[in-house]
Amino acid sequence: MTGRRSVAERALSLVNRGASGPQPPVRGPVDLRPPGGRGPLGSRWFNWAHYGVMVPNLPEPHRYFGVMAIVGTPEVSVFANDWAIATTPRDSATVVSSTAAMTDGGFGPYATSRDCEFAADGSVLRFGDDLIIESRHPEFTVRRTHPEVRVDLTLRATGQISRFFDVPGVYRHWSLLCEYEGTVGHAGEVQDVSGLCTLEYARGAGAHSVLPIGLASRAKLPARLFTYHVVNLDEDTQVLLSHVTGPRGIPLLRTAYLRSRDGWSVGYTTGCVLTVERYADAPHRTPDGRDMTLPARFRWRLSADGTELLLLECTAGGDWTYGLGAGYVGSFRFEGHHRGREVTGLGYAEYVDVR
């Protein structure tokens, strides 16, 4: 598939203020508020939020560490986990948080009123006894407790931000480039780790903001394929790559965000192409009974003004963990080049296919 934009991509660009071009840095505290907040139809207008921490390129046996938490229910097909709703869609949260060393238990559903603690300003986010994220900008702490793995990280914001979406009053989604240091414990061994990661946040109004529960649950936005990858190209440079399609394979979003702790961040909404060269031999069976075929080998290519900026040849690590909405997270090994310089390492991947 070429990098030429579809009609749907062009339409989204008309309402999205945040996607392309240079991304101005942020210097002050970032917004991490949980769902809630007054909008056109009252104080429950913003009915869902997403919190993410993605750390690629960890040493074996971990390879990556990820947090993908959804509080509330955005009612998008690729993120729908209706089977895991314990009480009501508004009172639900799901979290996938794992490294490749975990053999089970990377996914957890929660009733927020019973299991979670969220400070009104987002400074404390607790999901059961499994995960806590605390914010004291520009520092954030992340503690993940699991029977097999314990992760303790301190993140420090660089100020470089990628604004995926900014639709005023409806949907905002950003990624903050962070430096991290801390420890990962497994099988009696504790490893010191450090490098670049990303802290992410989204908040939006969905069907449950305006419709009764039964009707809202049937009004899902029809995204069919979603994949998002985080790659540290070197100790200073990171790229974020995404590909989203709707019905009949129509591209909705194909973007790349390159940024560096040296002080720059640029978004590309054209010229980013994902090609899956080979899929895994056998599908994965999801908890709700869906067979999902995941990629085994794939390629990312980013070009601008006729020049190839980035080429990554990738091989999936086979360590997929369920819980990224209706799909999976895992690692992949990559090699290629960025602006003519060879790059290699381990990346972090999210992949959901509900076609």
GIFEN-V856996 format. One record per backbone hydrogen bond with DSSP energy under -1.0 kcal/mol. NH is the residue of the N-H (numbers start at 0). CO is the residue of the C=O. E is the energy in kcal/mol with one decimal. If there is no record, write none. Layout:
# GIFEN-V856996
nh=NH co=CO e=E
nh=NH co=CO e=E
This chain:
# GIFEN-V856996
nh=9 co=5 e=-2.2
nh=10 co=6 e=-2.3
nh=11 co=7 e=-2.3
nh=12 co=8 e=-1.8
nh=14 co=11 e=-1.0
nh=15 co=11 e=-1.7
nh=16 co=165 e=-2.2
nh=20 co=266 e=-2.5
nh=22 co=264 e=-3.1
nh=25 co=158 e=-2.4
nh=35 co=45 e=-3.0
nh=36 co=42 e=-1.5
nh=38 co=41 e=-2.4
nh=41 co=38 e=-1.8
nh=44 co=41 e=-1.2
nh=45 co=36 e=-1.1
nh=46 co=44 e=-1.1
nh=47 co=203 e=-1.3
nh=48 co=70 e=-2.4
nh=49 co=201 e=-2.7
nh=50 co=68 e=-2.3
nh=51 co=199 e=-2.5
nh=52 co=66 e=-1.8
nh=53 co=197 e=-2.0
nh=54 co=64 e=-3.2
nh=57 co=62 e=-2.1
nh=61 co=58 e=-1.8
nh=62 co=58 e=-1.2
nh=63 co=61 e=-2.6
nh=64 co=54 e=-2.2
nh=65 co=97 e=-1.7
nh=66 co=52 e=-2.5
nh=67 co=95 e=-2.1
nh=68 co=50 e=-3.0
nh=69 co=93 e=-2.6
nh=70 co=48 e=-3.1
nh=71 co=91 e=-3.6
nh=76 co=220 e=-2.6
nh=78 co=75 e=-1.6
nh=79 co=76 e=-1.1
nh=83 co=80 e=-2.0
nh=84 co=81 e=-1.4
nh=91 co=88 e=-1.1
nh=92 co=109 e=-2.1
nh=93 co=69 e=-2.1
nh=94 co=107 e=-2.2
nh=95 co=67 e=-1.8
nh=96 co=105 e=-2.8
nh=99 co=61 e=-2.7
nh=101 co=98 e=-1.6
nh=107 co=94 e=-2.5
nh=109 co=92 e=-2.9
nh=111 co=90 e=-2.6
nh=113 co=110 e=-1.0
nh=114 co=110 e=-3.4
nh=115 co=111 e=-1.2
nh=116 co=125 e=-2.0
nh=118 co=123 e=-2.7
nh=121 co=118 e=-1.8
nh=124 co=132 e=-2.2
nh=125 co=116 e=-3.0
nh=126 co=130 e=-2.9
nh=127 co=114 e=-1.8
nh=129 co=126 e=-1.7
nh=130 co=126 e=-1.4
nh=131 co=142 e=-1.8
nh=132 co=124 e=-2.5
nh=133 co=140 e=-2.2
nh=134 co=122 e=-2.4
nh=135 co=138 e=-3.1
nh=138 co=135 e=-2.1
nh=139 co=154 e=-2.4
nh=140 co=133 e=-2.5
nh=141 co=152 e=-2.5
nh=142 co=131 e=-2.2
nh=143 co=150 e=-2.6
nh=144 co=129 e=-2.6
nh=145 co=148 e=-1.1
nh=149 co=184 e=-1.9
nh=150 co=143 e=-2.4
nh=151 co=182 e=-2.6
nh=152 co=141 e=-2.7
nh=153 co=180 e=-2.8
nh=154 co=139 e=-3.5
nh=155 co=178 e=-2.8
nh=156 co=137 e=-2.8
nh=157 co=176 e=-2.4
nh=161 co=174 e=-2.8
nh=163 co=172 e=-1.1
nh=164 co=172 e=-1.9
nh=166 co=170 e=-3.4
nh=169 co=166 e=-2.5
nh=170 co=166 e=-2.2
nh=171 co=202 e=-2.0
nh=172 co=164 e=-2.6
nh=173 co=200 e=-2.5
nh=174 co=161 e=-2.3
nh=175 co=198 e=-3.4
nh=176 co=159 e=-2.9
nh=177 co=196 e=-2.3
nh=178 co=155 e=-2.5
nh=179 co=194 e=-2.6
nh=180 co=153 e=-1.6
nh=181 co=192 e=-2.1
nh=182 co=151 e=-2.6
nh=183 co=190 e=-2.1
nh=184 co=149 e=-3.2
nh=185 co=188 e=-2.9
nh=188 co=185 e=-2.2
nh=190 co=183 e=-2.7
nh=192 co=181 e=-2.5
nh=194 co=179 e=-1.9
nh=196 co=177 e=-2.8
nh=197 co=53 e=-1.7
nh=198 co=175 e=-2.3
nh=199 co=51 e=-3.1
nh=200 co=173 e=-1.9
nh=201 co=49 e=-1.9
nh=202 co=171 e=-2.2
nh=203 co=47 e=-1.9
nh=204 co=169 e=-2.4
nh=208 co=205 e=-2.1
nh=209 co=206 e=-1.4
nh=210 co=206 e=-2.3
nh=215 co=211 e=-3.1
nh=216 co=212 e=-2.2
nh=217 co=214 e=-1.1
nh=218 co=215 e=-1.6
nh=220 co=74 e=-2.4
nh=222 co=220 e=-1.6
nh=223 co=244 e=-2.7
nh=224 co=244 e=-1.5
nh=225 co=351 e=-2.7
nh=226 co=242 e=-1.9
nh=227 co=349 e=-1.7
nh=228 co=240 e=-2.8
nh=229 co=347 e=-2.3
nh=230 co=238 e=-2.5
nh=232 co=236 e=-1.6
nh=233 co=236 e=-1.3
nh=237 co=258 e=-2.8
nh=238 co=230 e=-2.8
nh=239 co=256 e=-2.0
nh=240 co=228 e=-2.4
nh=241 co=254 e=-2.3
nh=242 co=226 e=-2.3
nh=243 co=252 e=-2.8
nh=244 co=224 e=-2.2
nh=245 co=249 e=-2.9
nh=248 co=245 e=-1.3
nh=249 co=246 e=-1.6
nh=251 co=243 e=-3.1
nh=252 co=243 e=-1.9
nh=254 co=241 e=-1.5
nh=255 co=267 e=-2.1
nh=256 co=239 e=-2.3
nh=257 co=265 e=-2.1
nh=258 co=237 e=-2.5
nh=259 co=263 e=-2.6
nh=260 co=235 e=-2.0
nh=262 co=259 e=-1.8
nh=265 co=257 e=-3.0
nh=266 co=20 e=-2.4
nh=267 co=255 e=-3.1
nh=272 co=300 e=-2.9
nh=274 co=298 e=-2.5
nh=276 co=296 e=-1.8
nh=277 co=296 e=-1.9
nh=279 co=293 e=-3.1
nh=283 co=291 e=-3.1
nh=285 co=289 e=-3.1
nh=288 co=285 e=-2.3
nh=291 co=283 e=-3.2
nh=295 co=277 e=-3.1
nh=296 co=277 e=-2.2
nh=297 co=313 e=-2.0
nh=298 co=274 e=-2.6
nh=299 co=311 e=-2.2
nh=300 co=272 e=-2.1
nh=301 co=309 e=-2.5
nh=302 co=270 e=-1.9
nh=303 co=306 e=-2.5
nh=306 co=303 e=-1.8
nh=308 co=301 e=-2.3
nh=309 co=301 e=-1.9
nh=310 co=336 e=-2.3
nh=311 co=299 e=-2.6
nh=312 co=334 e=-3.1
nh=313 co=297 e=-3.0
nh=314 co=332 e=-2.6
nh=315 co=295 e=-2.6
nh=316 co=330 e=-3.1
nh=320 co=328 e=-2.9
nh=322 co=326 e=-2.7
nh=323 co=326 e=-1.2
nh=324 co=322 e=-1.6
nh=325 co=77 e=-2.5
nh=326 co=323 e=-2.6
nh=327 co=350 e=-2.8
nh=328 co=320 e=-2.2
nh=329 co=348 e=-2.1
nh=331 co=346 e=-1.5
nh=332 co=314 e=-2.8
nh=333 co=344 e=-2.5
nh=334 co=312 e=-1.6
nh=335 co=342 e=-2.1
nh=336 co=310 e=-2.0
nh=337 co=340 e=-2.8
nh=338 co=308 e=-2.5
nh=340 co=337 e=-1.6
nh=342 co=335 e=-2.2
nh=344 co=333 e=-1.9
nh=346 co=331 e=-3.3
nh=347 co=229 e=-2.4
nh=348 co=329 e=-3.0
nh=349 co=227 e=-2.0
nh=350 co=327 e=-2.8
nh=351 co=225 e=-2.9
nh=353 co=223 e=-3.1
